Amino acid sequence: MDNFIKLGLTEPTVRALTEAGFTEPTEIQQRAIPVMLDRKDIMASAQTGSGKTAAFALPTIEYLQEGQGKPRALVLVPTRELAVQVKDQFVRFGKNHKLRSVTLYGGTGYTSQMKALSRGVDIIIATPGRLFDFMQRKLVDLSKIQILVLDEADRLLDMGFMPQVRKIVCKLPKERQTLMFSATINEHIEKLAKEFLNRPVTIRAASKQVEPSTIDQQIYHVNEFGKDALLLELIQKHEMSSVLVFTRTRRRASWVKGRLCEANILAEEIHGDISQNQRERTLKKYRAGEFPVLVATDVAARGLDIPAISHVINYDLPDSPQDYVHRIGRTGRAGRSGVAFSFIGEGQRSLVRDIEKVIGRVLDPNAPVQRPSSGAQVRRFRPRRRRTG
């Protein structure tokens, strides 16, 4: 408790943290909270599961203090799931300050969100598309916004939200504090920072290694026809109690879920064809341990608060190394160990090399080779650094 007070947080906020079971600030919290309380703009990167949401939520709560019924803080996020998670954090940590928050996202009706806004809110957590719709309909007033957070800015960029983000930012007061959080800071993020931020403080937390160090990464060379058998074998062999399986498309997710259920393995799926209400119910059951396997497209790769995932399986390898990093980051969170399996098909060796460049590790040719009954072969990522020059 004293460590959070030393960061500048007040007793009511720290009391809420303690009741929620938080006793020690993480690195990103230690470095970002004092800077934000000094009202400086921030460009920050941090590993998945590092506590970055609390890093901007806690000082936002401190600054707003008590509810006034007018939106004074705006958090833009790339997905509906992340919007829900961020709101939960604000509610949990701000319960002693009587602040109201609302989530605005697509895939559901406008009525309930309009009612929440009409009752008066202090914090808006929104996806850019839905918020821009509200702005065009003149259903939301952003003239009093004092804090803007761009959460997972790299994902906002990758998903093509920047045109909407720019239109939203143009309607905000110029005198405001702006915070940008990203999994990585590259030239594109730095360019956005110059556009949106005013003399920002740059924070790189745990940036020496891109992927979480607690994850045991293994790859299997397997053709398309061998993936289902290998997936079943791995789940049964390792007695996985909480595994997240990633597929490239929605159709593949449904296929994989069907194969698992046929093998008497309880599994559910989440992707863009599943309604928002159903997705939320599925995630709630998954967190509660009602079934062991969740099959998902990349809609689940970021922002989901599922701390107990023991295994991630890339049934289909993602197209970019960054998406690989975000996927495997669902396990090994908050200091826990985790395992990530990736299925490598024919013609995908170049993708593996690209991943190696990003994570700074190479496949050790001397690592033991396992031979599952399906005939696939596995080599392990070993912590040997790529030589330069």
C-alpha positions as CSV (number, residue, x, y, z in Angstrom):
1,M,0.0,0.0,0.0
2,D,2.8,2.4,0.9
3,N,4.4,1.8,-2.5
4,F,1.4,3.1,-4.3
5,I,1.1,6.1,-2.0
6,K,4.7,6.9,-2.8
7,L,3.7,7.1,-6.5
8,G,1.3,10.0,-5.6
9,L,-2.0,8.1,-5.4
10,T,-4.4,9.1,-2.6
11,E,-5.7,6.9,0.2
12,P,-9.2,6.2,-1.4
13,T,-7.6,5.0,-4.6
14,V,-5.0,2.9,-2.8
15,R,-7.7,1.4,-0.6
16,A,-9.6,0.2,-3.7
17,L,-6.3,-1.3,-5.0
18,T,-5.7,-3.1,-1.8
19,E,-9.3,-4.5,-1.7
20,A,-8.7,-5.7,-5.3
21,G,-5.6,-7.6,-4.1
22,F,-2.9,-5.3,-5.6
23,T,0.0,-4.6,-3.2
24,E,3.0,-3.8,-5.5
25,P,3.1,-1.6,-8.6
26,T,4.4,-3.1,-11.8
27,E,7.3,-1.5,-13.7
28,I,5.0,0.4,-16.2
29,Q,2.9,1.7,-13.2
30,Q,6.0,2.8,-11.3
31,R,7.3,4.8,-14.3
32,A,4.1,6.1,-15.9
33,I,1.9,7.1,-12.9
34,P,4.2,9.9,-11.5
35,V,4.7,11.3,-15.0
36,M,1.0,11.3,-15.7
37,L,0.2,12.9,-12.4
38,D,2.6,15.7,-13.4
39,R,0.2,16.3,-16.4
40,K,2.8,15.3,-19.0
41,D,2.0,13.5,-22.3
42,I,3.3,9.9,-22.5
43,M,4.3,7.6,-25.3
44,A,4.8,4.2,-23.6
45,S,5.4,0.5,-24.5
46,A,5.0,-2.4,-22.2
47,Q,4.6,-6.2,-22.4
48,T,1.2,-7.8,-22.4
49,G,0.0,-8.4,-18.9
50,S,2.3,-5.7,-17.4
51,G,-0.5,-3.7,-15.8
52,K,-0.6,-0.9,-18.4
53,T,-4.4,-0.3,-18.0
54,A,-4.0,0.5,-14.4
55,A,-1.0,2.7,-15.3
56,F,-3.3,5.1,-17.1
57,A,-6.6,4.4,-15.2
58,L,-5.2,5.2,-11.7
59,P,-3.9,8.7,-12.4
60,T,-7.0,9.4,-14.5
61,I,-9.1,8.6,-11.5
62,E,-6.9,10.7,-9.3
63,Y,-7.2,13.7,-11.6
64,L,-11.0,13.5,-12.1
65,Q,-11.6,12.8,-8.4
66,E,-15.4,13.1,-8.2
67,G,-18.1,12.7,-10.8
68,Q,-19.4,15.8,-12.6
69,G,-21.6,14.0,-15.2
70,K,-19.7,15.4,-18.2
71,P,-17.1,13.3,-20.2
72,R,-13.7,14.5,-19.1
73,A,-11.6,11.4,-20.0
74,L,-11.7,9.5,-23.3
75,V,-10.0,6.1,-23.9
76,L,-9.9,4.9,-27.5
77,V,-9.4,1.1,-27.9
78,P,-9.3,-1.2,-31.0
79,T,-11.8,-3.9,-29.9
80,R,-15.1,-4.3,-28.0
81,E,-13.5,-6.8,-25.6
82,L,-10.8,-4.4,-24.6
83,A,-13.3,-1.7,-24.0
84,V,-15.1,-3.9,-21.5
85,Q,-11.9,-4.8,-19.8
86,V,-10.8,-1.2,-19.4
87,K,-14.1,-0.2,-18.0
88,D,-14.0,-3.0,-15.5
89,Q,-10.6,-1.6,-14.3
90,F,-12.0,2.0,-13.9
91,V,-15.0,0.7,-12.0
92,R,-12.8,-1.4,-9.7
93,F,-10.2,1.2,-8.9
94,G,-12.5,4.2,-8.9
95,K,-15.2,2.9,-6.7
96,N,-14.4,5.4,-3.9
97,H,-14.6,8.4,-6.2
98,K,-18.2,8.1,-7.5
99,L,-17.0,8.3,-11.1
100,R,-19.3,7.0,-13.9
101,S,-17.9,5.4,-17.1
102,V,-19.5,4.1,-20.2
103,T,-18.4,1.8,-23.1
104,L,-19.3,2.6,-26.7
105,Y,-18.7,-0.1,-29.2
106,G,-20.3,-1.7,-32.2
107,G,-22.0,-5.1,-32.6
108,T,-24.8,-4.1,-30.2
109,G,-27.7,-1.6,-30.2
110,Y,-27.4,2.1,-29.5
111,T,-30.2,2.3,-27.0
112,S,-28.5,1.2,-23.8
113,Q,-25.3,3.2,-24.6
114,M,-27.5,6.3,-25.3
115,K,-29.2,5.8,-21.9
116,A,-25.9,5.5,-20.1
117,L,-24.7,8.7,-21.7
118,S,-27.9,10.6,-20.9
119,R,-27.5,9.8,-17.2
120,G,-24.1,11.6,-17.2
121,V,-20.6,10.0,-17.4
122,D,-17.1,11.1,-16.6
123,I,-15.1,8.6,-18.6
124,I,-15.8,7.2,-22.1
125,I,-14.1,4.0,-23.3
126,A,-14.9,3.5,-26.9
127,T,-13.9,2.0,-30.2
128,P,-13.3,4.7,-32.8
129,G,-16.1,3.6,-35.2
130,R,-18.9,3.6,-32.7
131,L,-17.7,6.9,-31.1
132,F,-17.6,8.6,-34.5
133,D,-21.1,7.4,-35.2
134,F,-22.3,9.0,-31.9
135,M,-20.5,12.2,-32.8
136,Q,-22.1,12.3,-36.2
137,R,-25.5,11.8,-34.6
138,K,-24.7,14.6,-32.1
139,L,-25.2,12.1,-29.2
140,V,-22.0,12.8,-27.3
141,D,-20.3,16.0,-26.2
142,L,-16.4,15.8,-26.1
143,S,-15.8,19.5,-25.5
144,K,-14.8,19.0,-21.9
145,I,-12.3,16.2,-22.5
146,Q,-9.1,16.8,-20.4
147,I,-7.4,13.4,-20.8
148,L,-7.1,11.3,-24.0
149,V,-5.7,7.8,-24.0
150,L,-4.9,5.9,-27.2
151,D,-4.7,2.3,-25.9
152,E,-2.9,-0.3,-28.1
153,A,-2.1,2.5,-30.6
154,D,-0.3,0.0,-32.8
155,R,-3.4,-2.1,-33.1
156,L,-5.5,1.0,-33.8
157,L,-3.1,1.7,-36.6
158,D,-3.0,-1.8,-38.0
159,M,-6.8,-2.1,-38.0
160,G,-7.2,1.0,-40.1
161,F,-8.8,3.2,-37.4
162,M,-6.5,6.2,-37.8
163,P,-8.8,8.2,-40.2
164,Q,-11.6,8.1,-37.5
165,V,-9.2,8.7,-34.7
166,R,-8.0,11.9,-36.4
167,K,-11.5,13.1,-36.9
168,I,-12.2,12.4,-33.2
169,V,-9.1,14.1,-32.0
170,C,-9.9,17.2,-34.1
171,K,-13.0,17.7,-32.0
172,L,-11.2,17.6,-28.6
173,P,-9.9,20.6,-26.7
174,K,-6.3,21.4,-27.7
175,E,-5.4,21.9,-24.0
176,R,-5.5,18.3,-22.8
177,Q,-3.2,15.5,-21.7
178,T,-2.7,12.7,-24.2
179,L,-1.3,9.3,-23.5
180,M,-0.3,6.7,-26.1
181,F,0.2,3.0,-25.1
182,S,1.5,0.5,-27.6
183,A,3.0,-3.0,-27.5
184,T,6.0,-1.7,-29.4
185,I,7.4,1.7,-30.3
186,N,8.4,1.8,-34.0
187,E,8.7,4.5,-36.6
188,H,4.9,4.5,-37.3
189,I,4.1,4.9,-33.6
190,E,6.7,7.7,-33.2
191,K,5.1,9.5,-36.2
192,L,1.7,9.3,-34.5
193,A,3.1,10.6,-31.3
194,K,4.4,13.7,-33.1
195,E,0.9,14.2,-34.5
196,F,-1.1,13.7,-31.3
197,L,1.2,14.3,-28.4
198,N,2.9,17.4,-27.0
199,R,6.6,16.9,-26.0
200,P,5.8,13.4,-24.6
201,V,7.9,11.5,-22.1
202,T,8.9,8.1,-23.7
203,I,8.7,5.1,-21.4
204,R,9.8,1.6,-22.5
205,A,9.0,-0.9,-19.9
206,A,10.5,-4.4,-20.1
207,S,11.6,-3.6,-23.7
208,K,14.8,-5.6,-23.8
209,Q,13.0,-8.7,-24.9
210,V,9.9,-8.4,-27.1
211,E,8.2,-11.6,-26.1
212,P,7.5,-12.5,-22.4
213,S,10.6,-14.4,-21.1
214,T,8.5,-16.9,-19.1
215,I,7.0,-18.5,-22.2
216,D,8.4,-21.8,-23.5
217,Q,8.0,-21.5,-27.3
218,Q,7.8,-24.6,-29.5
219,I,7.2,-25.0,-33.2
220,Y,5.9,-28.1,-35.1
221,H,6.4,-28.7,-38.8
222,V,3.2,-30.2,-40.0
223,N,1.1,-30.3,-43.1
224,E,-2.5,-29.1,-43.2
225,F,-3.9,-32.6,-43.0
226,G,-2.0,-33.4,-39.8
227,K,-3.0,-30.3,-37.8
228,D,-6.1,-31.7,-36.3
229,A,-4.5,-34.9,-35.0
230,L,-1.5,-33.0,-33.6
231,L,-3.8,-30.5,-31.9
232,L,-5.8,-33.3,-30.2
233,E,-2.6,-35.1,-29.2
234,L,-1.0,-32.0,-27.6
235,I,-4.1,-31.1,-25.6
236,Q,-4.5,-34.7,-24.3
237,K,-0.8,-35.3,-23.7
238,H,-0.2,-32.1,-21.7
239,E,-3.6,-32.3,-20.0
240,M,-4.3,-28.6,-20.8
241,S,-6.8,-27.0,-18.5
242,S,-6.8,-23.6,-20.1
243,V,-5.7,-23.3,-23.7
244,L,-6.3,-20.6,-26.4
245,V,-6.1,-21.9,-30.0
246,F,-5.7,-19.3,-32.7
247,T,-6.9,-19.8,-36.3
248,R,-6.6,-17.6,-39.3
249,T,-10.3,-17.3,-40.2
250,R,-13.7,-17.6,-38.6
251,R,-14.5,-20.6,-40.7
252,R,-11.4,-22.4,-39.5
253,A,-12.3,-21.5,-35.9
254,S,-15.7,-23.2,-36.2
255,W,-14.0,-26.2,-37.9
256,V,-11.4,-26.7,-35.1
257,K,-14.1,-26.3,-32.4
258,G,-16.1,-29.0,-34.1
259,R,-13.2,-31.4,-34.3
260,L,-12.5,-30.9,-30.6
261,C,-16.1,-31.5,-29.6
262,E,-16.2,-34.6,-31.7
263,A,-13.2,-35.9,-29.6
264,N,-15.1,-35.1,-26.4
265,I,-13.0,-32.1,-25.6
266,L,-15.1,-29.2,-24.3
267,A,-14.4,-26.1,-26.5
268,E,-16.1,-22.8,-27.6
269,E,-15.3,-20.3,-30.2
270,I,-15.1,-16.5,-30.5
271,H,-14.8,-14.4,-33.7
272,G,-16.5,-11.8,-35.7
273,D,-19.5,-13.9,-36.6
274,I,-20.4,-14.5,-32.9
275,S,-22.7,-11.8,-31.4
276,Q,-21.2,-9.5,-28.8
277,N,-23.5,-10.8,-26.1
278,Q,-22.6,-14.4,-26.9
279,R,-18.9,-13.6,-26.9
280,E,-19.1,-12.0,-23.5
281,R,-21.0,-15.1,-22.1
282,T,-18.4,-17.4,-23.6
283,L,-15.5,-15.4,-22.1
284,K,-17.1,-15.4,-18.7
285,K,-17.5,-19.2,-18.8
286,Y,-13.9,-19.6,-20.0
287,R,-12.6,-17.5,-17.1
288,A,-14.7,-19.5,-14.7
289,G,-13.1,-22.8,-16.0
290,E,-16.3,-24.2,-17.4
291,F,-14.5,-25.5,-20.5
292,P,-10.7,-25.8,-21.2
293,V,-10.3,-24.8,-24.9
294,L,-11.2,-21.5,-26.5
295,V,-10.7,-21.3,-30.3
296,A,-10.4,-17.7,-31.6
297,T,-9.4,-15.5,-34.5
298,D,-7.1,-12.5,-33.7
299,V,-10.1,-10.7,-32.2
300,A,-8.9,-12.3,-28.9
301,A,-5.2,-11.6,-29.4
302,R,-5.2,-8.4,-27.4
303,G,-6.7,-6.8,-24.4
304,L,-8.5,-9.7,-22.9
305,D,-8.1,-10.1,-19.2
306,I,-7.7,-13.9,-18.9
307,P,-4.7,-14.3,-16.6
308,A,-4.8,-18.1,-16.1
309,I,-4.1,-19.3,-19.7
310,S,-1.5,-22.0,-19.5
311,H,-1.1,-22.7,-23.2
312,V,-1.4,-20.9,-26.5
313,I,-1.6,-22.9,-29.8
314,N,-1.1,-21.2,-33.2
315,Y,-3.1,-23.7,-35.3
316,D,-2.5,-21.2,-38.1
317,L,0.6,-19.0,-38.0
318,P,-0.2,-15.3,-38.1
319,D,0.9,-13.2,-41.1
320,S,3.1,-10.8,-39.0
321,P,5.7,-11.4,-36.2
322,Q,3.9,-8.7,-34.1
323,D,0.7,-10.7,-34.1
324,Y,2.7,-13.7,-33.1
325,V,4.0,-11.8,-30.1
326,H,0.6,-10.6,-29.1
327,R,-0.9,-14.1,-29.4
328,I,1.7,-15.9,-27.3
329,G,1.5,-13.0,-24.8
330,R,-1.9,-14.4,-23.7
331,T,0.0,-16.9,-21.6
332,G,2.9,-16.4,-19.2
333,R,1.3,-13.3,-17.8
334,A,2.2,-11.4,-14.7
335,G,5.3,-13.6,-14.0
336,R,3.6,-16.9,-14.6
337,S,5.1,-19.5,-16.8
338,G,3.4,-20.5,-20.0
339,V,3.8,-22.6,-23.2
340,A,3.1,-21.6,-26.8
341,F,2.9,-24.2,-29.6
342,S,3.0,-23.1,-33.3
343,F,2.1,-25.2,-36.3
344,I,4.4,-24.4,-39.2
345,G,3.1,-25.4,-42.7
346,E,4.9,-25.8,-46.0
347,G,6.2,-22.5,-47.3
348,Q,6.1,-20.8,-43.9
349,R,9.8,-20.9,-43.0
350,S,10.2,-17.3,-44.1
351,L,7.6,-16.3,-41.5
352,V,9.6,-18.2,-38.9
353,R,12.7,-16.2,-39.8
354,D,10.7,-13.0,-39.6
355,I,9.6,-13.9,-36.1
356,E,13.1,-14.7,-35.1
357,K,14.2,-11.3,-36.2
358,V,11.6,-9.6,-34.1
359,I,12.0,-11.6,-30.9
360,G,15.8,-11.7,-31.2
361,R,16.1,-15.5,-30.9
362,V,16.9,-18.2,-33.3
363,L,15.9,-21.9,-33.6
364,D,18.6,-23.9,-32.0
365,P,19.5,-26.7,-34.5
366,N,21.0,-28.7,-31.6
367,A,17.7,-28.7,-29.6
368,P,16.1,-32.2,-28.9
369,V,13.6,-33.2,-31.6
370,Q,10.3,-34.7,-30.4
371,R,8.3,-36.9,-32.7
372,P,4.6,-36.9,-31.9
373,S,2.6,-39.9,-33.1
374,S,1.2,-37.7,-35.9
375,G,4.7,-37.6,-37.4
376,A,5.2,-33.9,-36.9
377,Q,8.6,-32.7,-35.6
378,V,9.3,-30.0,-33.1
379,R,12.2,-27.7,-32.4
380,R,12.3,-25.3,-29.5
381,F,13.0,-21.6,-29.4
382,R,16.2,-21.3,-27.2
383,P,17.4,-18.1,-25.6
384,R,20.4,-17.7,-27.8
385,R,20.7,-14.2,-29.2
386,R,21.0,-13.6,-32.9
387,R,24.5,-12.5,-33.9
388,T,24.8,-9.2,-35.7
389,G,27.5,-8.1,-38.1
